[in-house]
Structures are given as C-alpha cells and as structure tokens.
C-alpha cells in the first residue's frame, strides 16, 4: 500500500540516521527550522529594534491562529506561552479559590507538572480532589463524573494520557461540568497532531498544549485556547504588558485588559521559539490530521500485534478509538531494554508504570515498526545469554 505521508520523510534530517519512535516526547525537527532560525537572526541583525514593529509583536497572534486552525478554534482565541503549566496558571488566575465554588477535580493520570501546580493551589483555598485510576491505563470516567458537583470550579484533565495513550471521554466530562456550572481545562499536549481535536464541537472552556511533541515545533511554545464568550469577560491575574489595552503607553497602575488573545498573555514572548515552530505546523497542516490519525491507528495496532506475539504486557488501550499515538510495552527488563534501544539509534523512552513507549508518527515507515520490535527481541535474547 502506497503511503503518501512518507513524502515528508526527507523534511526531517534525523530520520536519515535513526529509527525515530519518540514523537510523543519530542517530535523530529523539520529541515526548514534551520532557515526559520537563520531568518530570525538576520532580522535581529539587520532590523534591530524595528523588528518588534515589523514582525515580532504580531508573531504570537499569527502562530496562535495557525494553532487554532488545527483544532477548529475561532480566530484570535489562542494565546501562546512558554509551557502548559504556565497556561494552566493563567487559567487559575482568572478565578477566586476563596469563594464557595472552589473545588478542583482531576485524575491521577494527568501529567505530573500540572498536578504539582493544582496541588499548590490548596494554600489559596482550593479544595483539590484527585480521582485515582485502578489500572494505570484508563481514567475511571464514571468516578470522575460523580466527583464533579456544584462546588466544582475547574476540571483540568488530559485529553490523551501520557503514560498509556488512553483517550479521555472529554465530551462527557465537559457536559457534566457545564451541567453543574464548572469549567474544563483540556490538556491536548498528547493529542493535537495525532488525535483530532475540535474545541468548538467539544464546547470546551479552555484547551492547552505545546508544539514540541506531535506538532514537531520544538520547545518554548505552548498554546492556550479560551472559549470566546469567556475570553471577553475573564480577567487573569497572571498578566503583563502584552495583555494591556495600550502596551506602548507604558501606563502605571492597574492593567486595562485588551482583547483576546493578547488578554491572556503576560510578558514578552519567546520569539526564536515562535519562529522555530512554524515549519512543523505547516507540514502537519499539509499532511492532514485525518490522514495522520488513520496511519497512527494502523501502526499502533501493528505494535500491539507484535508485542502480543511475545507475550509482553500492553499498558495501552487495545480499542483504537480509545488509543492515542503511543503504545506502552512493559517487556522484561523494560528500562534497560529502552537504554539498549537508544544505543542502537532506535529512539524511544521509558516511564514508570508504563514501560517502553513507542510512538510512531506520520513520517515513520511500517518497516521501522517491525525493526524496533525485532531489536527488542534480540536485546532480550542477548541478555538471557549473558545471564
């Protein structure tokens, strides 16, 4: 079967020398990033301070809209930040945890960084309730829904779980939250770029993520979507001069909020990272998210099939409709196997209670799937011989 997506392989230099199966952690760098960063340096070198007026100031708006288009967000509803933890801190700063409605509900399968942030809000009056999973793979949806009540203020959840690639039932969670007057903060870091995200259809209040994984955009750029009706009235306390109605007036005293998306920004943006992320976004847009998703389901199914042949534990949902772009395989001595695979230029990673995470993307070949699993078999045979 002809794989049209493989026409993009030549755009990613690292694919020439590695079996790159780690896009859930860091997407491969597009070749065009060299030119993008060279252009940034040239602009700084030749235009100096004029670069702010001529290009840099509006770059965050342009990148935000490019990201918004990938998740069906209206124009000017996506702001850019440095990381997801900052995005969620901006959201938190819009609310008062000293009020009667002050409960935060989340799952213990969320990414730890955001857990640490929400747990820290206890000192400001937040009631934090963590819903625990039974198997480390699936979020117990009914238990999570039952925990969302009239005192719930925010429900920060991961769309796709980083350890297991389980796809949360975001629609059901959002509907329950809205029924009782709560808001949902959907972390789409492990979904956007490999699993379809439609923030308008979901009617989600907030969505955030970063470009460095499935979007092949590198570190330093995260995005925050705020539903337009909320964007017009919320006032984040984590703010700065980019959020001021007239930034160049350099007024003293309280902020006068400007319109979204700048309303949800704060200090000066990370210009080099914004420039560097655009080539990846362009390729993802051209490749097509539906095409990427179809290939992902097929290749992750192949990984599960091969692992089953060896009797290795799968810490990922088998249902393709509930599985993101990663297959976590806990074979014997999995942490050491991961290290040996990386030494062989088969780039994967290992996580506690997950095992080795294999994450093929649209630029991976089917042969690379088979070669990666064959290498695991060879490593394990070699280690048994050594023993």
C-alpha positions as CSV (number, residue, x, y, z in Angstrom):
1,X,0.0,0.0,0.0
2,X,1.4,3.4,-1.0
3,X,1.9,5.6,2.0
4,X,1.5,9.2,0.7
5,X,2.6,10.7,4.1
6,X,6.1,9.3,3.6
7,X,6.8,12.1,1.1
8,X,7.5,14.2,4.1
9,X,10.4,12.0,5.4
10,X,13.0,14.0,3.6
11,X,11.9,17.1,5.5
12,X,13.2,15.6,8.8
13,X,17.1,15.2,8.9
14,X,17.2,12.9,12.0
15,X,15.2,10.2,10.1
16,X,18.2,9.6,7.9
17,X,20.2,8.1,10.8
18,X,17.7,6.9,13.4
19,X,14.5,4.9,13.9
20,X,12.6,7.8,15.4
21,X,9.8,6.4,17.5
22,X,9.6,9.1,20.2
23,X,7.4,11.9,18.8
24,X,5.2,11.7,22.0
25,X,8.2,13.2,23.8
26,X,9.9,15.4,21.1
27,X,8.8,15.5,17.5
28,X,11.5,15.3,14.8
29,X,12.8,18.7,13.7
30,X,11.8,19.8,10.2
31,X,14.7,20.8,8.0
32,X,13.1,24.2,7.4
33,X,13.8,25.2,11.1
34,X,17.4,26.0,10.0
35,X,16.1,28.6,7.7
36,X,13.5,29.9,10.2
37,X,16.1,30.5,12.9
38,X,18.5,31.9,10.4
39,X,15.8,34.3,9.3
40,X,15.2,35.3,13.0
41,X,18.9,36.0,13.4
42,X,19.0,38.0,10.1
43,X,16.0,40.1,11.2
44,X,17.6,40.9,14.6
45,X,21.0,41.6,13.0
46,X,19.6,43.9,10.2
47,X,16.4,45.4,11.6
48,X,17.3,45.7,15.3
49,X,14.6,47.2,17.4
50,X,12.5,47.8,14.4
51,X,11.8,44.0,14.3
52,X,9.2,44.5,17.0
53,X,7.0,46.7,14.9
54,X,7.7,45.0,11.6
55,X,7.3,41.3,12.7
56,X,7.8,40.2,16.2
57,X,4.9,41.9,18.1
58,X,2.2,40.2,15.9
59,X,4.1,36.9,15.6
60,X,2.3,35.4,18.6
61,X,-1.1,36.3,17.1
62,X,-0.2,34.6,13.8
63,X,1.2,31.4,15.4
64,X,-1.8,31.3,17.8
65,X,-4.2,31.4,14.8
66,X,-2.2,28.7,13.0
67,X,-2.5,26.5,16.1
68,X,-6.2,27.4,16.4
69,X,-6.9,26.3,12.8
70,X,-5.7,22.8,13.8
71,X,-8.3,22.4,16.5
72,X,-11.2,24.3,14.8
73,X,-10.8,27.3,17.2
74,X,-12.1,30.7,16.1
75,X,-9.6,33.3,15.0
76,X,-7.9,35.2,17.9
77,X,-8.9,32.8,20.6
78,X,-5.5,31.1,21.1
79,X,-2.7,32.8,23.0
80,X,0.9,31.5,23.2
81,X,3.0,30.9,26.3
82,X,6.2,29.0,27.2
83,X,4.7,25.8,28.7
84,X,1.5,24.1,29.6
85,X,1.9,24.7,33.4
86,X,2.0,28.4,32.7
87,X,-1.1,28.1,30.5
88,X,-3.0,26.4,33.4
89,X,-1.7,29.0,35.8
90,X,-3.1,31.8,33.6
91,X,-6.5,30.0,33.8
92,X,-6.3,29.5,37.5
93,X,-5.5,33.2,38.0
94,X,-8.9,34.1,36.5
95,X,-10.8,32.6,39.5
96,X,-11.1,33.0,43.2
97,X,-10.4,29.9,45.3
98,X,-11.7,31.7,48.4
99,X,-15.3,31.6,47.1
100,X,-17.8,28.8,47.9
101,X,-17.3,27.2,44.5
102,X,-13.6,26.2,44.8
103,X,-13.2,22.5,44.1
104,X,-10.6,21.3,41.6
105,X,-11.2,17.8,40.2
106,X,-8.5,15.9,38.2
107,X,-7.2,12.4,37.5
108,X,-4.0,10.9,38.9
109,X,-3.1,10.0,35.3
110,X,-2.6,13.7,34.4
111,X,0.9,14.8,33.7
112,X,2.7,15.5,37.0
113,X,3.7,19.0,36.3
114,X,0.1,20.3,36.2
115,X,-0.7,18.1,39.3
116,X,2.0,19.9,41.2
117,X,0.5,23.3,40.1
118,X,-3.0,22.4,41.2
119,X,-2.0,20.9,44.4
120,X,-0.1,24.1,45.2
121,X,-3.4,26.0,45.0
122,X,-4.6,24.5,48.3
123,X,-2.8,27.3,50.1
124,X,-5.1,29.8,48.3
125,X,-8.3,28.0,49.4
126,X,-8.8,25.4,46.6
127,X,-10.3,22.0,47.5
128,X,-8.3,19.6,45.4
129,X,-9.8,16.2,44.7
130,X,-7.7,13.6,42.8
131,X,-9.6,10.7,41.2
132,X,-7.5,7.6,41.2
133,X,-7.3,5.1,38.3
134,X,-7.5,1.4,39.1
135,X,-5.1,0.0,36.4
136,X,-2.9,2.9,35.5
137,X,-4.2,2.9,31.9
138,X,-7.8,4.0,31.9
139,X,-9.3,7.0,33.6
140,X,-12.4,5.8,35.6
141,X,-14.9,8.1,33.8
142,X,-17.9,7.4,35.9
143,X,-16.0,8.0,39.1
144,X,-14.6,11.3,37.6
145,X,-18.1,12.4,36.6
146,X,-19.5,11.6,40.0
147,X,-16.9,13.7,41.6
148,X,-17.9,16.8,39.6
149,X,-20.5,18.6,41.7
150,X,-22.0,22.0,42.4
151,X,-18.9,23.1,44.3
152,X,-16.6,22.2,41.4
153,X,-14.9,25.2,39.8
154,X,-12.3,23.7,37.4
155,X,-11.7,20.2,35.9
156,X,-8.2,20.1,34.5
157,X,-7.9,16.8,32.5
158,X,-5.6,15.3,29.9
159,X,-7.2,14.6,26.6
160,X,-4.7,11.7,26.0
161,X,-2.9,10.2,28.9
162,X,0.9,10.5,28.6
163,X,1.6,7.1,30.1
164,X,-1.0,4.9,28.4
165,X,-2.3,6.9,25.5
166,X,-5.8,6.4,26.8
167,X,-8.2,9.0,25.2
168,X,-10.4,10.5,27.9
169,X,-14.1,11.0,27.2
170,X,-13.7,14.7,27.0
171,X,-17.3,15.2,25.7
172,X,-18.9,13.5,28.7
173,X,-16.7,15.3,31.2
174,X,-17.3,18.7,29.6
175,X,-21.1,18.1,29.5
176,X,-21.2,17.1,33.2
177,X,-19.0,20.1,34.2
178,X,-21.2,22.5,32.4
179,X,-24.4,20.9,33.9
180,X,-23.2,21.9,37.4
181,X,-21.6,25.2,36.4
182,X,-17.9,24.1,36.3
183,X,-15.2,24.7,33.7
184,X,-12.9,22.2,32.0
185,X,-9.3,22.8,31.2
186,X,-8.4,20.2,28.5
187,X,-4.7,19.4,28.1
188,X,-4.3,18.4,24.4
189,X,-0.5,18.1,24.5
190,X,-0.6,14.3,23.7
191,X,-3.5,14.6,21.2
192,X,-3.2,17.6,18.9
193,X,-1.2,16.5,15.9
194,X,-2.1,12.8,16.1
195,X,-5.6,12.7,17.5
196,X,-8.3,15.0,16.2
197,X,-9.3,17.9,18.5
198,X,-12.3,20.2,17.8
199,X,-12.7,22.7,20.6
200,X,-15.8,24.2,19.1
201,X,-17.6,20.8,18.8
202,X,-16.5,19.9,22.4
203,X,-17.6,23.3,23.6
204,X,-14.6,23.2,26.0
205,X,-13.9,26.2,28.1
206,X,-10.1,26.1,27.9
207,X,-7.6,23.9,26.0
208,X,-3.9,24.0,26.2
209,X,-0.9,22.1,25.0
210,X,2.5,22.5,23.4
211,X,4.1,22.2,20.0
212,X,7.2,20.2,20.9
213,X,5.7,16.7,20.6
214,X,3.3,15.6,17.8
215,X,3.4,19.1,16.2
216,X,7.1,18.9,15.6
217,X,7.6,22.5,16.7
218,X,10.3,22.3,19.3
219,X,10.4,23.6,22.9
220,X,9.3,27.0,24.1
221,X,5.8,27.4,22.7
222,X,2.6,26.3,24.4
223,X,-0.9,27.4,23.4
224,X,-4.0,28.4,25.4
225,X,-7.4,28.4,23.9
226,X,-10.2,30.3,25.7
227,X,-13.7,29.9,24.5
228,X,-14.6,33.3,23.0
229,X,-17.5,34.1,25.4
230,X,-15.2,33.6,28.4
231,X,-12.4,35.4,26.7
232,X,-14.4,38.6,26.6
233,X,-15.0,38.7,30.4
234,X,-12.3,36.8,32.3
235,X,-9.5,38.8,33.9
236,X,-6.3,36.8,34.5
237,X,-4.2,37.9,37.5
238,X,-1.2,36.3,35.9
239,X,-0.7,39.1,33.4
240,X,1.7,41.6,31.9
241,X,2.3,44.3,29.4
242,X,1.2,42.2,26.4
243,X,-2.2,42.0,27.9
244,X,-2.6,45.8,28.4
245,X,-5.0,47.7,26.2
246,X,-2.3,50.1,25.2
247,X,1.0,48.4,25.8
248,X,3.1,51.2,24.3
249,X,1.6,53.8,26.6
250,X,3.6,52.4,29.5
251,X,0.9,53.4,31.9
252,X,1.3,53.0,35.7
253,X,-1.3,51.5,37.9
254,X,-3.8,48.7,37.3
255,X,-4.0,46.9,34.0
256,X,-6.7,47.7,31.4
257,X,-7.2,44.4,29.7
258,X,-7.1,44.3,25.9
259,X,-9.0,41.8,23.7
260,X,-8.1,38.1,23.3
261,X,-5.8,36.5,22.6
262,X,-3.4,39.1,24.0
263,X,-5.7,39.5,27.0
264,X,-4.4,36.1,28.3
265,X,-0.7,36.8,27.6
266,X,1.7,38.4,30.1
267,X,5.3,39.3,29.5
268,X,7.5,39.4,26.4
269,X,7.0,36.4,24.1
270,X,9.7,33.9,23.1
271,X,10.4,35.0,19.5
272,X,13.0,32.4,18.5
273,X,10.7,29.5,19.5
274,X,7.8,31.1,17.7
275,X,9.8,31.2,14.5
276,X,11.1,27.7,15.0
277,X,7.7,26.1,15.4
278,X,6.1,27.3,12.2
279,X,7.7,24.8,9.8
280,X,6.3,21.9,11.8
281,X,2.8,23.4,11.9
282,X,2.9,23.9,8.1
283,X,3.8,20.3,7.5
284,X,1.1,19.0,9.9
285,X,-1.4,21.2,8.2
286,X,-0.4,19.9,4.7
287,X,-0.3,16.3,5.8
288,X,-3.8,16.5,7.2
289,X,-4.8,15.4,10.7
290,X,-7.3,12.8,9.4
291,X,-4.5,11.2,7.4
292,X,-2.1,11.2,10.3
293,X,-4.8,9.7,12.6
294,X,-5.6,6.9,10.2
295,X,-1.9,6.0,9.9
296,X,-1.4,6.2,13.7
297,X,-4.2,3.8,14.4
298,X,-2.8,1.3,11.9
299,X,0.8,1.5,13.1
300,X,-0.1,1.3,16.8
301,X,-2.2,-1.7,16.1
302,X,0.8,-3.3,14.5
303,X,2.9,-2.6,17.6
304,X,0.3,-4.3,19.8
305,X,0.1,-7.3,17.5
306,X,3.9,-7.8,17.6
307,X,4.1,-7.3,21.3
308,X,1.3,-9.9,21.8
309,X,3.2,-12.4,19.8
310,X,5.9,-12.2,22.5
311,X,3.5,-12.2,25.4
312,X,4.6,-8.7,26.6
313,X,2.3,-6.6,28.8
314,X,0.5,-3.8,26.9
315,X,-0.2,-0.7,29.0
316,X,-2.2,1.0,26.3
317,X,-5.9,0.6,25.3
318,X,-6.5,-2.0,22.6
319,X,-9.5,-0.2,21.2
320,X,-8.2,2.1,18.5
321,X,-10.9,4.7,19.2
322,X,-9.7,5.0,22.8
323,X,-5.9,4.9,22.0
324,X,-3.7,7.8,21.1
325,X,-0.4,7.7,19.2
326,X,1.7,5.7,21.7
327,X,1.9,2.1,22.7
328,X,3.5,1.4,26.1
329,X,5.0,-2.0,26.3
330,X,6.3,-3.5,29.5
331,X,8.6,-6.3,28.4
332,X,11.0,-7.9,30.8
333,X,13.8,-5.5,32.0
334,X,12.0,-2.8,30.1
335,X,14.1,0.1,31.5
336,X,17.3,-1.5,30.4
337,X,15.8,-2.5,27.1
338,X,14.9,1.1,26.5
339,X,18.5,2.2,27.1
340,X,19.8,-0.5,24.7
341,X,17.3,0.5,22.0
342,X,18.5,4.1,22.2
343,X,22.1,3.0,22.0
344,X,21.1,1.3,18.7
345,X,19.6,4.6,17.4
346,X,16.1,3.4,17.9
347,X,14.8,6.3,19.8
348,X,12.1,5.5,22.4
349,X,11.6,6.3,26.1
350,X,10.6,4.6,29.3
351,X,8.2,5.7,32.0
352,X,7.3,4.2,35.4
353,X,4.1,2.1,35.3
354,X,4.2,2.2,31.5
355,X,7.3,0.6,30.2
356,X,8.9,1.5,26.9
357,X,6.8,4.0,24.9
358,X,6.8,3.5,21.1
359,X,5.3,6.5,19.3
360,X,5.4,6.3,15.5
361,X,4.3,9.4,13.6
362,X,3.3,10.1,10.0
363,X,6.9,10.1,8.9
364,X,7.7,6.6,10.2
365,X,7.6,3.5,7.9
366,X,5.9,0.2,8.7
367,X,9.3,-1.4,8.4
368,X,10.6,0.7,11.3
369,X,7.8,-0.7,13.5
370,X,8.9,-4.3,12.7
371,X,12.6,-3.4,13.1
372,X,12.1,-1.8,16.5
373,X,10.3,-4.9,17.9
374,X,12.8,-7.2,16.4
375,X,15.5,-5.3,18.1
376,X,13.8,-5.7,21.5
377,X,13.6,-9.5,20.9
378,X,17.3,-9.5,20.0
379,X,18.3,-7.5,23.1
380,X,16.3,-9.8,25.4
381,X,17.9,-12.9,23.9
382,X,21.3,-11.4,24.3
383,X,20.7,-10.5,27.9
384,X,19.4,-14.1,28.7
385,X,22.6,-15.5,27.1
386,X,24.7,-13.1,29.3
387,X,22.9,-14.3,32.4
